[in-house]
């Protein structure tokens, strides 16, 4: 009887250990955000160039599902060839975002954008966890008589956690 009880107990313990726990699927959250006063230097114009863009620290907003936080970014444009309002372009950057009660996240991304029409351009960005589409509207400059050196960006995307 003692051997039978021990065998049943060992079998039960082995079956508990041998059953793998279910894998946690990546969670995908719909996101939206804004960044005001994104600085572009030397600015997008009719003359192709390369430069930098940045938002001062995390002054933007980010909402993904029920998560709310702050958002910022820095990067370069014209990384493959000089970009202009008429040609569009490409670049890369670093997102910095923090959701309430969580640690700051830094993530690199690539970006592509189309021709800028009437001071507005649209494009897409791809990061390891955050990807989506954006629009950028110039608030300083118009791309025809002066370079666009500042603007507001809004975006929609998906965050995979």
N, C-alpha and C positions, 0 to 999 in steps of 0.2 A: 504494500500500500504506500509505503514511504517513497519507494522508487517511482511509482506511478505519479504521485503528487509532484515529485521533483521533476520528472520528465514533462509533465503538463505545464508546470511553472516555467521551465526553461524554454519550452516550445512557445509559450505566450510571450516571453521576453524577447526571443529571437524574432518573432513575427512583428513585434512593435518596433524593433530596431531596423528590421529589413524593409519596412514600408517607407518609401521616400515621401517626404513632405511635398505637397504640390508646389510646383514652381510658380513664383509670383510673376504674373504677366506685367509687362511695362504698362504703366498708366499713361494714357494720352489725355491731355487737357486742352481745350480750346482756349486761346489767349487773345487778348487785345491790349494795346498799349499806345502811349504817346510820348514823344520827346519834344519839348519846346526849345527854341533857340539853339538848334544844332548848328554849330559853326563849321563852315567849309572854307578851307584856305589852300590856295589863293582864290578859289571859287570857280564854279562852273560857268563857262562862257562859250562864245562861238569859237574861240581859239582853243584847240586841244591842249590839255595840261594834266599834270598829276599833282596830288596834294593830300591833305589830311582833313579829317572831320572829327568833331568831338562834341559831346554833351558834358557840361560841367557836372562831374560826379554823378550821383543817382537822382537827378532832378525830374526824370520822367516817371510815368506810372505804368504798372503792369498788373493785369488781372488774368489769372488762369484758373478756370473753374471757380471755386470758392476762395482761392488764394489771392491775396492782394499784397502788392509790394511796390518797391521803387526800382527804377531802371535807368541805366546810362550806357554809353558806348563811346568808343574811340576807334579810329581806323584810318586806312589809306584808300584813295581811289586812283584809278589810272595805273594799276599795278601791272597789267599786261601791255598796255600801250596808252598814250595820252587820251583822255576822255573829253568830250564836249557835250553841250546841250543837244546838238543835232545827232551825234553818234551814239549817245548813251555810254555805258562803260561797265567797269567791274572793279572789285576791290576786296578787301578783307578787313576784319576788325575784331574787337573784343567786347562782348556784352558783359555788363556787371549788373546783377540784380539780386535783390533781397526780398524774400517774402516775410511778412510779419512773423516773428518768433523763430525764424530759421537763420542759418548762416549765409553769408554772402557767397554768391556763385559767380565765377568768371568762366566765360566760354568763348572760344574763337568761332568765327563764322566767315563765310564768303558771301559776297553780294554781287548782283548783276542788276543793271537798270537800263531802261530804254531811253529814247530821245525825250528831252524835256520840252513839253509843249506849254506855252503860256505860263512859265514859271513853276510848273508841276511835273514831277516825274514819278514813275512807278517802277517797281522791281520786286525781286525776291531775294531772300537771304536763307542760308542753310548753315545751321550750327549742329553740334553733336546732339543737343537736346531740344533746342528751340529753333524752329524753322517757320517760314511763312512769307507773306507778301506785305509790301508797304507802299505808301504814297508819301512824297516829300513836296511841300509847298514852300517856295521861297518867300521870305519876308523882307529880305534886304537884297536888292539887285533884281534884274529881270531877265538876264541871260542875253539880251539883245544890246542894250546900251551900257549895261554894267554887269559884271559877274554876280552870280548868286552866291552870297557869302554867309547867309544865315537863313534858316527855315525851320518849319515844324514838320515832324514826321508822325504818322499814325500807322499802326500795323496790326495785322491779324495773323495768327499762326497756331501752331501746335507745340506744346511742351510735352516731351516724353520723360517720365521719371521712373 
